[in-house]
Amino acid sequence: MFRRIGNLLAKDLIYSRRENILVYSMIGMLVLVVGTLFFLPSLEQMDVFFAVDGSVPPEVARQLEAYGQVEYYAGYDLLRERVLEFDDVAGIYYYGGEYIVLLEGNEESYVRELPGIILDRILQGEDLVELSTISLGRERSPVREYTAVFFLLSMFLIGGLFIGLSIIDDRQSGTIRALAVTPINVVEYMIGKSVLGLLVVVALTLAVATILLGPATINYPLLLISVAASLGVAIFIGFLIGLVSNNMVTAIGIVKVVALPISGVPVAALFLPDRLKWVLYLFPNYWSFEAFNRMFIRTDLPLAPVNLVAALFSLGLVAVLVSRFGRKLRLTVKGGE
């Protein structure tokens, strides 16, 4: 058994080297993740930037620094040039006895509204509304963690794509017909075809989580458990692609279709109220999302029940593959009948 599985794994290694698909997919994903690091700081905080010229009294400019970052310019022309640059900066100058907010016109809504509110607060010396605050103990926005979660979920799609392309290669090369007269059975074939793709999922998951979140914030044993509990999703995607597609072009088309629920279900989970989330319970990747969510963001919620449900879904998906697709693979549990 192990030798037969090893032979399938060796063939996949040869295929991956021949097409370089394994190298390209892993390097491409890691480059994308590293590139994301350059944008995360701007997403994690909503800063207000002011540009003022010499007409604004120093006391007012000093108080603006309590609400955002203030840049100082010698005159109106320089102030205007600063506002016209690509980022969102509100210019403030004093003319004719009143303060004027200078905007380019395409700024975010908070950039258009906050400068006037802040100026009113500074000039009137009193709050326009009464506010009370309650701290939830979170020091920064969880944008980084949610970004990591969405990347981790996409790893199952990449691993599934690799499994699917390997099966397509077997079909095109006639390997499946040849295997039908060998002692190999469906389970062995599935294991042999899945091993390399699942290793890709695990390796990329560990690398992406480490790059985006840092090793100090990750419980690697728990992360591996959560990934292992959801590996059935990657296996199901892979065999779906491999058994439905006849070539790589069709496989890419199926990936685009499968990517919709892979990305859409987590997005829906973020915005649906708790009373409606039950509609997502039938999607296996919802439980994968929930596991990563509880590991990195909602750490106050128990993780084990979610991993258990994800594992049950994985076993169910694998059982469906064994029972429904054995004939299509031209294999049987007894081998080649």
N, C-alpha and C positions, 0 to 999 in steps of 0.2 A: 504493500500500500504506500509506504513512505517513499519507496523508490519511484513509483509511478507519479506521485505528486511532485517529487523532486524533478522528474523529467519535464513535466508541464511547466514548472517554475523556471527551469533552465531555458526552455523554449521562449518563455516570456521575456527573460533577460536578454536573449539574443534579439528578439523583436524590438525591445525598447532601445537597444543600442543601434540597431539598424535604422530605425526611424527617428531616433533621438527624441522621441515624444516624452519619455520620462524626464530627461534632462531639461528640455524646453519648458515643460509644465511646471517643474519645481523651481527652476531659476526665474521664470516669468512671474510666478506668484510671489516669490521672495522679493523680487525687484519692486513689484506693486506695493507690497507691505512696507518696504523701506521708504518708498516714495510717499506713502500715506503719513509717515512720521513728520514730514515737513508741513503738512496741513493741519495736523491735530492741534497744535498749540492755539491756532486761530479759532478752532471750533470749540475748544474747551472753555473759553472765556469770552464774554461779551464786553469789551472795553469801549468806552466813549472817548473819542479824541477831539480836542478843541484846538483851533488855531486862532490866536489873537494878535492884534497889532498894538502899536503904541498908544492908540486912542483909548484903549480899555484901561481904566484905573488899576494900579497894581493890587489894591486890596481885593477888587472883584476877581482879577486873574488868579490871585492866590487862593481864593475860596473855590474857584473852578477846579483847582488841583485836587480838592477833596472828592470830586465826582468823576474825574477821568484824567487822562494825560493831556497836558497843555503844552503847545509849541508856540514860541514867541517869534514875531516877525516885525521888521522895522517899519513897514508901511502897507497901505492897502493893496498895491499891485502885487507885492510878494505874497500877501495873504490870499489874494484871489488865485494866484498860480498854484498855491498849495492846495486849495480846495478843489481845483480842477484836476488834480492828480488822480490815479486810478483807485486809491483806497477811499474809504468813507471818513471824511473829516469835516466837522462843522466849523466854519469861520465865524468869529464874533468881532464886531467893531462897534465903536460908539460914534454916532453922528447925529447932529441936530437935537441933542438932548435925549436920545433914546438908543437902546442897544438893538443892533440888527444882526440877525443870524444869516450867514451867507452859505448857501447850499448849491451843489452842482445840479441836483434835481433827480438823480437816479440812486440816491442813498437808500439804505434799509429804513423801514418805518421808524424804528427806535432812534435812529440818527436824526430823523426829521423832527421828532416830537420831544425828545429828552432835553435838548439844549434850551428850548424856551421854558420848559418846566423848571429846569435847574436855575436859570436866570431869575425867574419869578421867586424861587425859594431864596436865592441869595439877596435880591433887592428888597423883598418884603420882610425878610428876617423871620418868617414863620412858615410852618408847614401848611401846604394847601389841603392836605388830607391827613387824618390820623391813621397811623399804621401801627400794628403790633407784629412782632416777628417771633417765630418759633424755630429754633435750630434743630435740624434733623441729624446733625453730626457729620454730614458729608462735606469734605473740605473743597471739593471741586466737582465739576460736571462729569457725569459718567459717560461722556461721549467716547472716550478712549476704550472703555470696557465694552460698550455696545459695538463699536467698530471691530474690536477683536472678536466678539461673538459672531458677527455676521461673516467675518473672514473664516472663522473656524467651521461654520456651517457649510461654506463653499468648498471646504476640503473634501467633504463626502462626495460632492459632485465631480471634483477632479479625479478622485480615486475611482469613482464609478465609470468615468469616461475612459480611463486607462483600461479597466477590466473589459468594458464593452469593445474597445478597439482591438484588444487582444483576441476576443471571441470572433470578431469580424475577420481578423487575419486567419484564424483557424478555419472559418467557413470558406473564405476565398481560396485558401491554399489546399483545401480538401483534407485538412487534418482531422476534422470531426468525423468524416466518413471512414478515415483510417482507424480512428479510435474505436469505432463501433465494433470492430472485430478483435478488440483487445480486452483483457480482463477488467479494465478500468470501469468504474460505475459513476453515476451522476454525482454522488457526494464527493468522490475523489476529484472528479473533474472540476466541480465548483470550488473546492478548496485550492486546487492547483492554480486555477484561473484567478482566484481572489487574493492570494497571499501577497503578491507584489503590489497590487492596487491598495490593499489595506495598509501595507507598510508605508506607502506614499502618504496615505491619510494620517497615520500616526506621526510620521516624521515632520510633515508640513504643519500639523497641529501644534506640536511641541515648538517648532521653530517660530511660527507666527505668534503664538502666545508669548514666547520669550521676547521677541522683538518689540511687540506692541505694549506689553504690560511689565516686562522686566522679571527676571528670575526670582526676585525677593517676594513678589506678590503672588506667586503661583504655587499651589500645592500639586506637585507633579503626579504623585500616586492617585489623587482624586481625579485629576485631569485625565489620566490614562484610563481610569475606570469609566468615566463618563464617555470617553471616546469609544472604548470597547463596547459599551452598552448600545451604542448607536451604529455600529459597523454594518448591521444588516441593511441600513438605508443605502450605503455605498454599494453593497453587493447587489441589492435589488435594482438600483439604477444601472449598474454595469451590465447585468444580464438582460435587462429590458432593452438597453441600447444594442447589445450584441445580438439578440435574437430577433429584433424587429428590423434592424438596419442591414442593408446589403453592402454598404460602402461607407467611407468616412464622411462624405457629404451628407448623407442621410443621418449619420450619427450626430453630426454637429447640429442638424435641425432638431433632432430629438432632445439634445442637450438644452437648446433654447426653450423648448416647451417645458421640460422638467425644471429648468431654472426658475420658472414662474412660481410654482408652489414652494420651491426651496427658499426663495427670497420673500415671497408674498406672505406666507404663514407667519414668520417672525415679525414682519411689519404689522400684520393684523393683530398679533399678540400684544404689541406695544400700545396700540390705540384702542382696542376693544375694551369696554368695561369688564370687570371681573365676572359680572352676571352673564355675559355673553361668550366668554372664552370657551365654554363647553363645545361650541361649534367647531373648534380647532382640535378637539381631543382625538379625532380619527386620523389626523395627519401625523405620521411617525416623526417627522422633523420638528413638530411642535415640542415634543418631549426632549429632543436634543437641544433645542433652543432654551427650553426651561431649565435644563440641567446646567448649561453654561451660564445662564442668567443667575441661577442660585449660587453658582460657584464664584462668580466675579462681581456681581452687583447686589442681588438680594440674598446676601449671606446669612440673613436672619431666618431664612426658610430652610426646611429640611431638604437635603439633596438625595438621600437614599431612595425614597419612594419614587421620585422622578426617574432615577436611573433604572429602577426595577421595571417601571412601565416601558421605558425605552428598550430595555433588554427583551421584554416580552414581545414588543413589536418587531424587533430584529429577528427573533426566533420564528415568529409568524411569517415574516417576509421570506425567510430562507425556506420554510416549509412549503410555502406557495411555489417557490421556484422548483423545489424537488418534485412536487406532485404534478405541477402543471406543464413544466417545460422539459421533462425528461425525454419525451418523444421528439420534440423539436430539435433537441441536441443529438438525436439518434443514438441515445444511450439509454440503458435501463439500469435499474438497481442491480440486476444480475450481470449486466455487462454484455452488450452487443446483440441482444435478441431482437 
